[in-house]
Amino acid sequence: MIRPNLTELRRQELETSYRLLMERWAAACHQRDTTLNAADRPLLQAQVDDLWEQIGRVDRKLQELAQSPDGGDVRRQQQNWEDQLPKIDFQEAWLDFQAIYGRHINRAGGGAALILAPDFRTMCADLFVQRMVEWLTANVGYNKLRRAAAGIDDYTPLTPHLFLRRLGSNFGHAFEDGAQGAPPPAQVRALTDKMCGALGQGHVLLIEVTVDVDLYAHEPFLTWLLDDFWATLVESLQRAAAQYAYAKCILFLAVGRRPPATLPLAARYCPLHAYEPQQRQLAQLPLARWSEEEIREWLANCSGLADRWDNQTLNQKAHAIYAASIDGEPLRVRYELDRLFRQRWTA
């Protein structure tokens, strides 16, 4: 008589639970986003958050199961596979954001955080911003969230003067364009004082900065932004917080591709609190839908399995994953890719 593998049965049970929870979570998100009754949104958001917590618990149980003695070679193979998986699960990044908000931002004496989203074209940082805005709106109130965008939408190099002029237009502040060098500190301080002075008690200022051209060309701008502008903004926020408790600021910096390792800015890519500096990153924001062709390219170039398939089989598997993931929904793509590894599909 063949004895059942209890570890394998438990894993299958957890995977089924994970899949069902993901389907319920996706349906709850759709209901929240499409409801016409504003009074229902807080309850629907709470339902979404509760399902997400359940998904996290099941995921942790799966990880614990993989670490059990029975995991053995499967655990090592699973790790090798997951090292290659696209970073499309944003749970850790979202938990990081909430931890950053609680530790550095939501403070009576004023709080601030600088958050980096590298490679946002792949990771779709705009959807992460959308979720962040929804969460902030639910927690601080719609009328207490002030957003300002100051990025680029073309291939024009972004300079400090151009950045300040665009940012100032969000606050009715005229900023004269000048030389290519760093703007005078007094002019920068006048703008940041006006921005922070517009905040009231419990208000949040969310600044979104997008850079989507050559990062080497933007090294002087990024250095100025992180070393000069950010420090001046934090000082202005401290003065505003002395009058209005819990005044907060988040600067969300999204760059179009991963910063090159040789670009000497890595040490600055962390949330900053003037009185409590701490190295902590929020990166790999991962919410872009995947096209069928992108799934096919990933299977061909990254899966390590494509050498066993001809083109027809590769196309079939990419199509099956795309269909099962409901047109490339990120977390479902992750689940289907992981299931592909576990089942060891053959040609």
N, C-alpha and C positions, 0 to 999 in steps of 0.2 A: 504493500500500500504506500502510495506517495504522500508524504506529509506536506501539508500546505506551508508555504513560506509566509509566516505571520507578518514579518516586516514588509514584504511585498504587498500583502493584502491591506495592511494599514496604509501604505503609501498610496495605493489605488483609491482607498476610501478618502484620504485627505485630498487627493487630486480632484476627485469628483466633487467634493465639497467646495474646493477652490473654484472650479469651473462654474458651479451653480451660483456661488456668491458673486462671481464676476458678472454673470448675466443679470442678476438682481441689481447689482451696483450700476451697471450700464443703463438698465431700465429706469432706475431711480434718478440718475443724472439727467436722462432725457425728460422725465416728467418734471423735474425741477426747472430745467431750462425752457420748457415749453408752456408751463402753466401760466394762465392769464390772471390768476388770483394772487396778488402780492401777499395777501395774508397767509397763504399756504406755503410760501417759500421758506420761512424759518423751519417749519416742521419737516418739509421735504429735505432741506439741507441737513437737518439733524439725522434724518434717515440715511442720507448718503454717507455722512461721517460715521454712523454706527456700522454700516455695512463695510466701510473701508477698514475700520478697526477689526472687524471679524476676519476680513481678508488677511490682514497683517498677522493675526493670531494663527490662522491656518498655515500661512507661509512660514512662520517661525517653527511650527510643529514639523513641517516638511524638512526644514533645515536641520532641526534636531534629529530627525529620523536619519537623515543622510550622514550625521556624525556618529551614529550608533556603531558598535563593533561589526554588525552585519553589513554595514555600508561598504567597507573594504574597497575593492577595485572600482566598484560603481561610483563611490564617492569621489575618487581621484578622477575618473573619467568625467563625472558630472562637473567637477571644478574646471577641468580643461575646457569642457564645452561652454560653461557659463562665462569663462574668461573671454570667449569669442562672441558671446551674445551681444547684440546691440543694446545700449543702455536705454531701455525704453520703459523702465519701471520707476516712476517718479516718487514712490512712497518715501524713500529715504531722504530725498531732497526736500519734500514737503515737510517731513518731521524736522529736518534741519531748520527750515524757515520758521516753523512755529517755535522751536527752541531759541533761535536767534531773537525772535520777537519778544519772547518772555524774558530773556536774560539781558538783552541790550537795548530794546526799544521801548517797551512798556514800563517806563520808570517815571516816578513822580518828578524827578529833577530833569526830565528830558532825556530822550534816547534816540540813537541813530545807528543805522547799519548800512554798510555798503555790500551789495550782493552782486556777484559776477555770474553771468550766464554765457559761457563760451560755446562756440559752434552752434549758435541759435538757429541757423538755417536747418540743420539736421535735427536739433532737439526741440525746435519750435517753442522758443521762450515766450512768444506772445500768448500762447495758451496757458502757460504757467502764470503769466501776469494776470490773465483773465481770472484764473482761480484765486490768485492772491487778492485781487480787487474785490471779488465776491466775499472772500473770507473777512477782509478788513471792513467791508461795508456792513457785514452781519455783526461784527464785533465792536466797531466804533460808531457806526451810523453813517448813512449815505451823506448827510450834510456836513460830516466832519472829515471826510476824505477829500484831499486836494491833490489832483494829478497834474503833472507837467511833463511834456515830452520835448526832448531836445536832441534829436538824432539826425540821420541823413536818410534820404530816400533816393539818392542818386550816387554818382561817383565823384562828387565834389569833396575834396579833402576838408575835414572838419578841423577848424582852428578854434582856439579859446575865444576869440572875438565873435566868430560866427555862432558858436555854442551859446555864449552869454546873450547875444542878441535874440536868438530863438527862444531861449529860456525866459528872458525878460518879457517877451511878447505875451507869455502866459499870465503875467502879473501886471500888465499895463506899464511896464518899465522900459523906457527907451534907452538902449545901450548903443553908443556910437561905435561903429567899426573903426578899427585902427590898424596899427602895424601888425606884422606877423608874430612879434614876440609876445611875451606874457602880458596881459592887461595890468594896469596899475592896481595894487592891492586895495586901494580906497574905492575904486569903481566896483571891484568884485564884492567888497564888503557892503557897499550900498545896496547891491542887488540882493545878496543873501539876507541882509537885515530886513529888506522889504518882504521877501518871500516868507521868512520865519515870523515876521511881525504880523502877517495876515492870518496866522494860526491862532486858534483859541484853545481853551482847555480841552484836552483829550483829542485834539485834531491830529491828523496824520498827513504829512506831505510826501507824496510818492513821485519821485523824479525818474523818468525812464530815458535812458541814453542808449542809442543804437549806433554802432559803428560797423559798417558792412563793406569796407574796402580794405586795401592792403594795410595790415597791422604795422608793418615796419614804418610805413609812411606816417602812421598815427602815433608812433612812439612818443614824440614830444607832446602831443595833445594828451595822451593817456597819462603821461607822467605829471603834467600840469593838473589834470583833472583829479588825480588821486592824491597828489602831494599838496597842492595849493588850494584849489577850489573846495575840495572836500573838507580840509581842515578849517577853512574860513566859514563854510556852511555850518559845521559843528559848533563853532564859536558863536555864530548868530543864533543857533538853536538853543544854546545854553542861556543866552540872554533872554530869549523869548520864554523859555521854560521857567525862568525866575518869576515871571509874571503869570504865566498860565501853566499849571501843572500838567504833566503827561503830554506835552507837546512832543511830537515824534516826527522823524524823517527817515525815509528809506530811499536810497539811490540805487536803482536797478540798472546795471551796466550790461548790455548784451552786445557781444562781438560776433561777427558773421562767421568766424571759423575759430578753431582752437588756437590760442596764442602760441607762437613758436617758442620752443624751450629756450632758444637763445635770446629771446626778448626779455630784458632784465626787469620785469615787472611782477614776477610771480609773488614776491614777498608782500606786495601791496594788495593782492587779490584776497582780501579778507574783510569781514565786518569790522568796523572801527568804532569804539566808544572812547571818547576823549579821556575818561577817567579809568577805563578798564580795558586796555588793548588786549585782544586775544586773537590768535591765529586760528581761523575757522573758515572753511570754504563751503560755498554752495555752488556746485557745478553740475554739469551733465543734465540739464533740465530737458526732459525727454518726452514730449507729448505729440510729436508729428505723426500723422497717419502715414502708413506705408503703402506705396503703390505696388501692384503685382510685379512690375519690372524690378523695383527695388528689392523685393523679397527674393526674386530670382537671382539677382546679382549677388545678394548676400549668401544664398545657398551655394552659388557657383564659386565664390571667392573666399568665403570665411567659414563655411560649415565643416570642411574637411571630409565631406561625404560625396562631393560631386564627382570624384573620379570613378565612382561606381555606377554613375548614371549617364545615359545618353541625353541628348538635348530634349527629346520628347518627354522622357521621364522627368527631367529637371523642370520643364514647363508644367507638367502635370502636378508636381509637388508644390510649385510656387502658386499655381492656380488654386489648389486645394487649401493651402494655408490662407491665401487671400480671401477665399470664400468663407472659410470657417471663422476668420477673424472679423467678419462683417465689414468688408471693404477696408481692411488694414488698420482697424482700431488697435492702438499700440500695445496695450496690456494683453489683448487677445493674440496678437502676433507673437509676443513673448511666450505666451502659454503654448501656442501651436508649435513654435520652434523647439521649446523644451520637450514637448510631447514627441516630436520627431526624433529627438535624441534618445528618449527613453524607449521608444518602440523599435528603434533600429530599422527603419524602413529599408527595404531592399529593392533593387531594381526588378 
